[in-house]
Amino acid sequence: MSSLPHLALLLLLGATLTFRALRRALCRLPLPAHVRADPLRTWRWRNLLVSLVHSIVSGIWALLCIWQTPEMLVDIETGWSLSSYLLVCFSTGYFIHDTVDIVVSNQAEASWEYLVHHVMALAAFFSGIFQNRFVSGGVLTLLVEVSNIFLTIRMMMKINNAQNHPLYRINKYYVGQRTLGTFLLGVLIMLDIMILIYFFRLLRSDFCPQRVPSQQHKDKFLTE
């Protein structure tokens, strides 16, 4: 067990570098014309592509972890499996990568909500990674990534000015179910509040466009 911190650091480094490499690879993909015309939209698009990959992988992975080890649903503090531990490390690497990406890209002020979300997630996941406690709680929180798949797709379509696409119209009525456990209850509630803020901002821009923030806030990450 004494080697756990060293192993955890290696896993986190590997996960972070994996998402960094993924972003570089995704940068080679062609961009929609509407996105390509604006540097900020270009950054948002690529950032959301990485987020989408994380949501798909971690959401499905979390479901598989619960299916393989269902006792984690009732043993939130000490429930553990190798797959669950690797998942928490994987997602932590994403949050580290995305935090650095936001800061390095000078989007910290415009995307402060994302930074708050990431810091809270990291604080919660570090408990599982370095103390081997609440790993199952971390997996339960990652179930929210299933609904984030739809949220991210919707944001990408909105950035691409594709609100008239049938998929967008279907997607904007999607209501995600969020799972809460007793693991670090205060942190989980705050994480869901942050996600709901993102959701209602997008909802407001769809159904109450006259109330969208003024020009001085047009560069905020989630007011599109």
C-alpha positions in Angstrom: 0.0 0.0 0.0 3.0 2.3 0.5 3.5 2.4 -3.2 -0.1 3.7 -3.9 0.9 7.4 -4.0 3.6 6.7 -6.6 1.3 4.5 -8.7 -1.5 7.1 -8.4 0.8 9.9 -9.7 1.9 7.8 -12.6 -1.8 7.0 -13.5 -2.7 10.6 -13.2 0.2 11.7 -15.4 -0.7 9.1 -18.0 -4.4 10.1 -18.0 -3.5 13.8 -18.3 -1.1 13.2 -21.1 -3.6 11.0 -22.9 -6.2 13.8 -23.0 -3.5 16.2 -24.1 -2.6 13.9 -27.0 -6.3 13.4 -27.8 -6.7 17.2 -28.1 -3.8 17.5 -30.4 -5.2 14.7 -32.6 -8.7 16.3 -32.6 -7.2 19.6 -33.7 -6.4 17.9 -37.1 -10.1 17.2 -37.8 -11.8 19.6 -40.2 -13.9 22.3 -38.6 -17.4 23.4 -39.6 -17.3 26.7 -41.6 -19.3 28.6 -38.9 -16.8 27.4 -36.2 -13.7 28.0 -38.3 -14.5 31.6 -38.9 -14.1 32.5 -35.2 -11.0 31.7 -33.1 -13.0 31.6 -29.9 -15.6 29.2 -31.4 -12.7 27.1 -32.7 -11.3 26.7 -29.2 -14.7 26.0 -27.7 -15.4 23.4 -30.4 -12.1 21.5 -29.8 -12.5 21.8 -26.0 -16.0 20.3 -26.2 -14.8 17.5 -28.5 -12.4 16.4 -25.8 -15.2 16.8 -23.2 -17.5 14.7 -25.4 -15.0 11.9 -25.6 -14.5 12.0 -21.8 -18.3 11.9 -21.2 -18.9 8.9 -23.6 -16.0 6.9 -22.2 -16.5 7.7 -18.5 -20.3 7.5 -18.6 -20.2 4.0 -20.2 -17.3 3.0 -18.0 -19.2 4.0 -14.8 -22.2 2.0 -15.8 -20.0 -1.1 -16.4 -18.4 -0.6 -13.0 -21.7 -0.6 -11.3 -22.8 -3.6 -13.3 -19.7 -5.6 -12.5 -19.6 -4.5 -8.8 -23.2 -3.7 -7.7 -22.3 -3.6 -4.0 -20.7 -0.2 -4.7 -24.2 1.2 -4.7 -24.5 0.6 -1.0 -20.9 0.7 0.1 -20.0 4.1 -1.0 -17.0 4.7 1.3 -15.1 1.4 1.0 -16.5 -0.1 -2.1 -13.7 -0.7 -4.6 -12.7 -2.4 -7.8 -9.7 -2.1 -10.0 -11.8 -0.9 -12.9 -13.5 1.8 -10.7 -10.1 3.0 -9.4 -8.8 3.3 -12.9 -11.9 5.2 -14.0 -11.5 7.8 -11.2 -7.9 8.3 -12.2 -8.9 8.6 -15.9 -11.5 11.2 -15.2 -9.2 13.1 -12.8 -6.7 13.3 -15.7 -9.4 14.9 -17.8 -10.2 17.5 -15.2 -6.5 18.3 -14.8 -6.1 18.6 -18.6 -9.2 20.8 -19.1 -8.3 23.1 -16.2 -4.8 23.7 -17.8 -6.4 24.1 -21.2 -8.8 26.8 -20.0 -6.1 28.7 -18.1 -3.5 28.5 -20.9 -6.1 29.6 -23.5 -6.8 32.7 -21.4 -10.4 31.6 -20.8 -10.2 31.4 -17.0 -12.3 34.6 -16.4 -14.9 33.7 -19.0 -15.1 30.1 -17.9 -14.8 30.4 -14.1 -17.8 28.1 -13.6 -15.9 25.3 -15.3 -12.8 25.9 -13.1 -14.9 25.8 -9.9 -16.5 22.6 -11.1 -13.2 21.0 -11.9 -11.5 22.0 -8.6 -14.5 20.5 -6.6 -14.3 17.3 -8.7 -10.6 17.0 -8.2 -10.9 17.6 -4.4 -13.4 14.8 -4.2 -11.6 12.3 -6.5 -8.2 12.8 -4.8 -9.7 11.1 -1.7 -10.4 8.0 -3.7 -7.1 8.1 -5.6 -4.6 8.7 -2.7 -6.6 7.3 0.3 -8.5 4.5 -1.4 -11.7 5.7 0.1 -15.0 6.8 -1.6 -13.9 5.3 -4.9 -17.4 3.9 -5.5 -18.7 7.4 -4.6 -16.6 8.8 -7.4 -18.0 6.3 -9.8 -21.5 7.2 -8.8 -20.8 10.9 -9.5 -19.5 10.0 -12.9 -22.9 8.5 -13.9 -23.8 12.1 -14.6 -21.5 11.9 -17.6 -24.2 9.9 -19.4 -26.5 13.0 -19.5 -23.5 15.2 -20.2 -23.1 13.5 -23.5 -26.4 15.0 -24.7 -25.6 18.4 -23.0 -22.2 18.6 -24.8 -23.6 17.6 -28.2 -26.2 20.3 -27.8 -23.6 22.9 -26.9 -21.5 21.9 -30.0 -24.6 22.2 -32.3 -25.4 25.6 -30.9 -21.8 26.8 -31.4 -22.1 25.6 -35.0 -25.4 27.5 -35.4 -27.3 24.3 -36.0 -30.4 25.0 -33.9 -32.7 24.2 -36.7 -31.3 20.6 -37.0 -33.9 18.0 -35.9 -31.2 16.4 -33.6 -30.8 19.7 -31.8 -34.6 20.1 -31.3 -34.8 16.6 -29.9 -31.8 17.0 -27.8 -32.9 20.3 -26.1 -35.9 18.5 -24.6 -33.7 15.8 -23.1 -33.8 15.8 -19.3 -30.9 14.0 -17.7 -31.3 12.1 -14.5 -28.6 12.8 -12.0 -27.5 10.3 -9.4 -26.5 11.5 -5.9 -25.1 9.4 -3.1 -23.9 10.2 0.4 -20.3 10.5 -0.7 -19.1 14.0 0.1 -22.7 15.1 -0.1 -22.0 18.8 0.0 -19.5 18.5 -2.9 -22.0 16.4 -5.0 -24.8 18.9 -4.5 -22.6 21.7 -5.6 -21.4 19.8 -8.7 -25.0 19.2 -9.7 -25.8 22.9 -9.1 -23.0 23.9 -11.4 -24.3 21.4 -14.1 -27.8 22.7 -13.7 -26.5 26.3 -14.2 -25.0 25.2 -17.5 -28.3 23.5 -18.5 -30.5 26.5 -17.7 -28.3 29.0 -19.4 -28.6 26.9 -22.6 -32.4 26.5 -22.0 -32.7 30.3 -21.6 -30.9 31.0 -24.8 -33.3 28.5 -26.6 -36.6 29.7 -25.3 -36.0 33.2 -24.0 -33.4 34.6 -26.5 -34.4 38.2 -25.6 -32.9 37.6 -22.1 -29.5 36.3 -23.4 -26.7 38.3 -21.7 -25.5 41.6 -23.3 -22.7 42.0 -25.7 -20.1 42.5 -23.0 -20.7 38.9 -21.9 -20.8 37.3 -25.4 -17.5 35.5 -24.9 -18.5 33.6 -21.8 -18.1 29.9 -22.4 -21.6 28.8 -21.7 -23.9 31.7 -22.8 -24.0 30.6 -26.5 
